[in-house]
Amino acid sequence: MAGSTLRDLDIKNAKYSTKVNRIADGNGLYLRINKSGSKSFDHRLLRDRKTTWLSLGVYDRELTLKAARDLNTSVKSIFADGYSIDMVKSALAKTKTPTEVSKLVLGLKQSDEPLTAEMTFQQMHEAWHAYKSPSWKNAVHRHQAMRNIAHYCYPHFGNMPVSKVIDMDVIRALEPIWVDKHESARRIKQWLGKIFDMAASPKYRLVTANPAKFSTEFLLPEVKQSDNHQPSVHYEQAPQLWSAVCNKPNSVMLSIAATKIVLLTAKRAGEVIGMRWQDIDLERAVWVVYDPAMTKTGQPHRCPLPREAVEILMALKPITGNRELVFYKPNTKLNRIALDVPRKTLQSAWGGRDVSAHGTRHSLKTWAMETGYRKELSEMQLSHEEQGIQAVYNDADYLKDRHIMMQHWADYLTSAAPLDERNRV
């Protein structure tokens, strides 16, 4: 049974053994059977090559199997952001509700920091992250704001008193990545500016000048700014791109499936790789994202699924259908395939970097307008937010018409519909 998904019947029938007293459920969650016959849930944390077991709660009395899985996912996310075991233990002693545990950990992190002139940059960074991250709905953004600063800045000034950090320290940290990883470096500089703003606030009063707010001219290498959007193929080449993905050699099933879903729906890659089975209605061919954290706009969104997308998901059902995530991948931090998998798959299949997952959205938008579909259909499919008075009074999502449009798009991609066929609604 180890490594499989537990059922309530499995838990009730489980007996204590001196050889095996824990049974894996997956995602770091284990059922522990005690000598007394009681059963509880543990989270397995592997940090610095050392395994630590964290008790989540007693089965039945404190946690159902579903509640344990939800709590385990939350705890795993907290640990991924670098928070300590003691802080999580303290929070679990007070509540077993995932959202409340997260709030308590973040609150403890914020209040536990020493407000002294000797506060290090690392401590200031952690205090800022604890304060800001609850408002970020994007888990990847939350992770990057912790991990990237720790990776690129701590070696240079992580242990320095925050009051001693100067602009040249920041420059030395950013210079090695300013050209090759410019977008990441630019974001890090922005985050650093916010961190030092917090250090200068009345609550801390640790700095009087912000060492991250400087003009990069003459201090960091010049980077040529591109006027182009994300690279994309012209919609007239979209069927060739689809064919290239279908015929890509040495393909990994999940990678190809995710890439095809991106092409068929024109949804953002982050939304696709985070797709959950609970949000999919295969009979109605609709993917309904209710969770605000799963969409860039923070609003629920219904996405019609063409027949080809339904077939792909039906093929994946026996493989990952017993997991929360459609594109589940074990032994990864987020239990799913990586964010850049669709982009890399497209570029590998196409044989060049003049294509991207996000560019698919541009291809769909241009095709829809050229084919004669109403603007609001493609805008709603791309889940773009309306502006002005229309955003207040228009709640329509045009699902029926978008179903027709997206099936037309799928037919065009797969060469079942000609280029010159006009809109179907």
C-alpha atoms as one frame of an Amber mdcrd trajectory, in Angstrom:
protein
   0.000   0.000   0.000   2.988   2.319   0.446   2.975   5.149  -2.030  -0.712
   4.679  -2.942  -3.657   6.900  -2.091  -5.303   5.916   1.167  -9.000   5.332
   1.641 -10.957   5.552   4.882 -11.393   1.768   4.752  -7.597   1.331   4.525
  -7.140   3.529   7.588  -9.744   1.651   9.632  -8.195  -1.720   8.729  -4.572
  -0.632   9.316  -2.832  -2.426  12.206   0.277  -1.489  14.196   3.494  -3.227
  13.203   7.014  -2.911  14.617   8.349  -3.015  11.055   6.021  -0.491   9.430
   4.109   1.991  11.546   3.586   4.645   8.851   1.704   4.312   5.557   2.250
   6.820   2.766  -0.649   8.684   1.204   1.468  10.827  -1.105   2.619  14.463
  -1.169   4.547  13.940   2.079   1.469  12.840   4.050   1.635   9.648   6.142
  -0.752   7.760   8.398   0.945   6.779  11.668  -0.415   3.769  13.572   0.376
   3.847  17.278   0.771   0.885  19.647  -2.435   1.897  21.408  -4.332   1.495
  18.147  -4.910   5.205  17.641  -4.027   6.667  14.283  -2.757  10.105  13.325
  -1.415  11.977  10.327   2.230  13.054   9.938   3.929  15.318   7.435   7.396
  14.237   6.283   9.751  17.188   5.871  13.075  16.640   4.102  15.340  19.624
   4.721  19.125  19.718   4.456  19.093  15.949   3.807  17.445  15.360   7.175
  13.956  13.913   7.640  11.701  15.451  10.289   8.250  14.142  11.139   5.574
  16.692  12.007   2.333  15.528  13.613  -0.708  17.120  11.969  -3.462  15.643
  14.101  -5.363  12.546  15.229  -7.458  10.711  12.665 -11.196  10.998  13.112
 -11.034  12.997  16.345  -9.186  15.983  14.855  -8.851  15.343  11.131 -10.729
  13.489   8.426  -8.673  12.087   5.558  -9.697  14.980   3.292  -8.942  17.575
   5.987  -5.535  15.986   6.575  -4.702  16.228   2.877  -5.733  19.893   2.755
  -3.737  20.696   5.888  -0.733  18.754   4.587  -0.759  20.736   1.319  -0.845
  24.001   3.267   1.992  22.935   5.576   4.098  21.814   2.624   3.621  25.219
   0.981   4.652  26.997   4.204   7.833  24.924   4.453   8.584  25.587   0.760
   8.625  29.297   1.596  11.344  28.660   4.193   9.440  28.922   7.466  10.646
  27.030  10.534   9.308  23.790  11.991   8.802  25.355  15.421   6.572  28.047
  13.988   4.396  25.514  12.167   4.174  23.345  15.301   3.068  26.347  17.330
   0.345  27.155  14.790  -0.869  23.529  14.610  -1.250  23.462  18.392  -3.877
  26.201  18.053  -5.781  25.202  14.905  -6.075  22.506  12.242  -7.626  24.789
   9.611  -5.174  25.297   6.707  -5.887  29.008   6.176  -5.686  29.736   9.906
  -2.392  27.844  10.205  -0.944  29.961   7.394  -2.168  33.182   9.020  -0.710
  32.203  12.379   2.664  31.302  10.882   2.834  34.571   8.991   1.765  36.494
  12.073   4.346  34.775  14.251   7.023  35.463  11.653   6.162  39.126  11.592
   5.959  39.647  15.358   8.923  37.483  16.293  11.460  39.600  14.414  13.645
  41.748  16.681  13.130  45.463  16.052  16.725  46.492  16.661  19.451  48.257
  14.746  21.223  44.871  14.473  18.382  43.300  12.508  19.955  41.572   9.510
  18.816  41.935   5.932  17.657  38.302   5.982  15.453  39.004   9.002  14.070
  42.103   7.332  13.388  40.172   4.138  11.518  37.470   6.047   9.481  40.070
   7.954   8.542  41.800   4.676   7.642  38.494   3.013   5.464  37.499   5.971
   3.687  40.846   5.846   3.092  40.966   2.083   2.645  37.353   0.975  -0.901
  36.820   2.353  -2.132  39.333  -0.245  -0.473  37.480  -3.148  -2.809  34.983
  -4.760  -0.071  33.524  -6.960   1.885  30.769  -5.174   4.727  30.948  -7.720
   5.129  34.688  -7.101   5.157  34.065  -3.349   7.832  31.389  -3.713  10.011
  33.481  -6.031   9.909  36.516  -3.733  11.439  34.365  -1.016  13.690  32.032
  -2.997  15.195  34.446  -5.553  16.197  37.073  -3.019  17.646  34.395  -0.740
  19.569  32.815  -3.619  20.999  35.951  -5.215  21.226  38.439  -2.330  21.935
  36.500   0.879  25.488  35.537  -0.191  26.302  39.250  -0.566  24.492  40.884
   2.363  22.070  38.436   3.980  23.889  38.469   7.336  24.709  42.188   7.286
  22.742  44.552   9.549  20.093  46.027   7.284  21.255  49.496   8.290  24.734
  48.779   6.845  23.647  47.651   3.359  24.577  50.188   0.672  23.797  50.538
  -3.022  27.070  48.890  -4.084  26.109  45.749  -2.159  22.880  45.579  -4.157
  24.763  46.230  -7.407  27.244  43.413  -6.692  24.330  41.008  -6.150  22.465
  42.015  -9.320  25.324  42.507 -11.760  25.980  38.782 -12.535  22.346  38.241
 -13.612  21.389  41.693 -14.919  21.775  40.706 -18.601  21.236  36.931 -18.707
  18.300  36.915 -16.285  17.185  40.494 -16.668  13.509  40.038 -15.838  14.309
  38.178 -12.606  16.975  40.743 -11.697  14.590  43.619 -12.361  11.949  42.043
 -10.106  14.511  41.423  -7.370  15.517  45.092  -7.488  11.862  46.105  -7.135
  11.370  43.749  -4.191  14.540  45.017  -2.531  13.189  48.545  -2.832  10.022
  47.491  -1.000  12.013  45.676   1.699  14.119  48.738   2.436  10.980  50.908
   2.373   9.639  48.718   5.152  12.938  49.018   7.024  12.569  52.813   6.838
   8.951  52.799   8.047   8.009  54.165  11.507   7.671  50.600  12.795  11.359
  49.819  12.184  13.283  53.073  11.524  16.382  51.071  10.569  17.438  52.983
   7.448  17.172  56.579   6.293  17.993  55.990   2.612  16.912  53.180   0.289
  20.003  51.460  -1.232  17.906  49.681  -3.881  16.391  52.821  -5.387  19.053
  54.013  -7.768  19.336  54.663 -11.477  20.924  51.673 -13.192  22.600  53.888
 -15.824  26.406  53.550 -15.633  26.059  51.153 -12.653  24.674  48.013 -14.308
  25.138  46.703 -17.865  22.798  48.212 -20.419  20.083  45.852 -21.591  18.439
  46.435 -24.933  14.724  46.764 -24.404  12.546  44.818 -26.796   9.376  46.310
 -28.236   8.042  42.845 -28.998   5.482  40.903 -27.023   6.008  37.268 -26.136
   7.102  35.453 -29.316   4.261  33.837 -31.219   3.635  32.208 -34.571   1.217
  33.849 -36.977  -2.170  32.151 -36.754  -1.734  30.906 -40.337   1.147  28.752
 -39.011  -0.762  27.487 -35.965  -1.740  24.150 -37.622   1.954  23.478 -38.389
   2.799  24.208 -34.754   0.108  21.786 -33.585   1.439  19.130 -35.950   4.998
  19.694 -34.704   3.885  19.164 -31.097   1.938  16.015 -32.021   4.955  14.563
 -33.818   7.620  15.656 -31.344  10.101  12.795 -30.737  11.097  11.645 -27.248
   7.968  13.181 -25.762   6.820  13.016 -22.152   3.082  12.408 -21.993   2.277
  15.045 -19.345   4.393  17.682 -21.071   2.731  17.114 -24.441  -0.734  17.010
 -22.874  -0.218  20.288 -21.005   1.152  21.960 -24.132  -1.821  20.807 -26.199
  -4.256  22.126 -23.576  -2.471  25.502 -23.749  -2.863  25.507 -27.548  -6.501
  24.356 -27.475  -7.716  26.756 -24.778  -5.282  29.723 -25.053  -5.180  29.779
 -21.255  -2.092  30.952 -19.393   0.515  28.229 -18.844   0.376  28.766 -15.075
  -3.376  28.150 -15.043  -3.022  25.014 -17.165  -0.283  23.337 -15.147  -2.233
  24.161 -11.974  -5.430  22.614 -13.389  -7.344  20.568 -10.796  -9.626  17.624
 -11.463 -12.278  19.059  -9.149 -12.663  22.036 -11.505 -13.290  19.973 -14.644
 -16.691  18.770 -15.880 -15.844  16.376 -18.711 -19.502  15.667 -19.528 -20.281
  19.353 -20.076 -16.774  19.985 -21.488 -16.163  22.919 -19.175 -13.232  23.811
 -16.957 -14.535  26.015 -14.159 -11.947  27.775 -12.028 -13.710  28.927  -8.847
 -10.612  29.526  -6.737  -9.446  33.178  -7.085  -5.883  32.030  -6.380  -5.954
  29.963  -9.572  -6.620  32.872 -11.939  -4.545  35.943 -12.725  -7.556  38.278
 -12.482  -8.626  36.868  -9.107 -12.078  36.112 -10.552 -13.803  32.762 -11.281
 -13.684  31.815 -14.941 -15.403  29.232 -17.124 -13.348  27.838 -19.973 -14.996
  25.709 -22.701 -13.093  22.573 -23.629 -12.991  21.470 -27.282 -13.480  17.784
 -27.996  -9.731  17.328 -28.428  -9.088  18.750 -24.949 -11.688  16.428 -23.417
 -10.021  13.445 -25.114  -6.624  14.463 -23.693  -8.056  14.778 -20.188  -9.893
  11.454 -20.486  -6.568   9.812 -21.357  -4.932  11.386 -18.286  -7.740  10.422
 -15.912  -6.426   6.881 -15.188  -2.942   8.293 -14.561  -3.516  11.323 -12.299
  -7.246  11.167 -11.657  -6.677  10.103  -8.035  -4.628  13.247  -7.404  -5.703
  16.839  -6.969  -3.703  18.139  -9.921  -4.196  17.028 -13.510  -0.483  17.457
 -14.260   0.681  15.889 -10.998   4.361  15.042 -10.772   5.739  13.422  -7.604
   8.925  14.464  -5.821   8.618  18.115  -6.869   8.042  21.114  -4.599   4.615
  21.936  -6.033   3.681  18.352  -7.002   3.259  19.273 -10.648   5.208  19.760
 -13.830   7.259  22.963 -14.056   5.800  26.285 -15.183   8.030  26.515 -18.262
   7.245  23.032 -19.597   4.725  24.229 -22.237   7.143  26.911 -23.473  10.094
  24.517 -23.699   7.957  21.857 -25.382   6.714  24.329 -27.999  10.201  25.638
 -28.724  11.676  22.151 -28.948   8.916  20.959 -31.280   9.070  24.109 -33.421
  12.856  24.103 -33.549  13.318  27.720 -32.474  12.668  30.326 -29.812  10.250
  32.396 -31.905   7.289  30.741 -30.175   6.032  30.731 -26.585   3.124  29.406
 -24.558   1.876  32.938 -23.888   2.166  33.709 -27.594  -0.609  31.183 -28.243
  -3.001  33.716 -26.751  -1.915  36.276 -29.342  -2.424  33.729 -32.129  -5.948
  32.889 -30.929  -6.887  36.566 -30.522  -5.701  37.504 -34.020  -7.362  34.457
 -35.625 -10.670  35.170 -33.862 -10.723  38.805 -35.007  -9.705  37.924 -38.583
 -12.326  35.166 -38.735 -15.080  37.540 -37.652 -15.800  36.567 -34.057 -17.047
  39.302 -31.757 -14.295  40.943 -29.716 -15.935  40.091 -26.382 -15.710  36.344
 -27.111 -11.925  36.281 -27.461 -11.495  38.775 -24.607 -13.557  36.576 -22.290
 -11.716  33.438 -23.439  -8.415  35.134 -22.571  -9.990  36.207 -19.231  -9.030
  39.810 -19.811 -10.628  42.228 -17.357 -13.093  44.719 -18.746 -12.466  48.375
 -18.017 -14.741  51.306 -17.192 -18.510  51.158 -16.915 -18.762  47.854 -18.829
 -16.875  46.108 -16.039 -19.589  47.185 -13.593 -22.686  46.203 -15.587 -21.626
  43.280 -17.799 -21.607  39.867 -16.080 -22.040  37.796 -19.256 -19.393  35.193
 -20.045 -20.761  34.024 -23.453 -19.986  30.393 -22.669 -22.216  28.906 -25.397
 -20.731  31.089 -28.138 -17.188  30.579 -26.826 -17.743  26.815 -26.975 -18.484
  27.160 -30.676 -15.540  29.506 -31.254 -13.032  27.304 -29.417 -14.197  24.146
 -31.226 -13.706  26.050 -34.473 -10.189  26.983 -33.284  -9.466  23.334 -32.414
 -10.762  22.214 -35.812  -8.493  24.783 -37.462  -5.451  23.687 -35.413  -5.988
  20.046 -36.316  -6.606  20.913 -40.011 -10.250  19.818 -39.801 -11.368  23.332
 -40.753  -9.909  25.480 -43.565  -8.237  28.827 -43.001 -10.922  30.741 -44.897
 -13.911  29.429 -42.901 -15.728  32.350 -41.309 -17.107  32.521 -37.770 -19.757
  29.993 -36.768 -21.889  32.249 -34.524
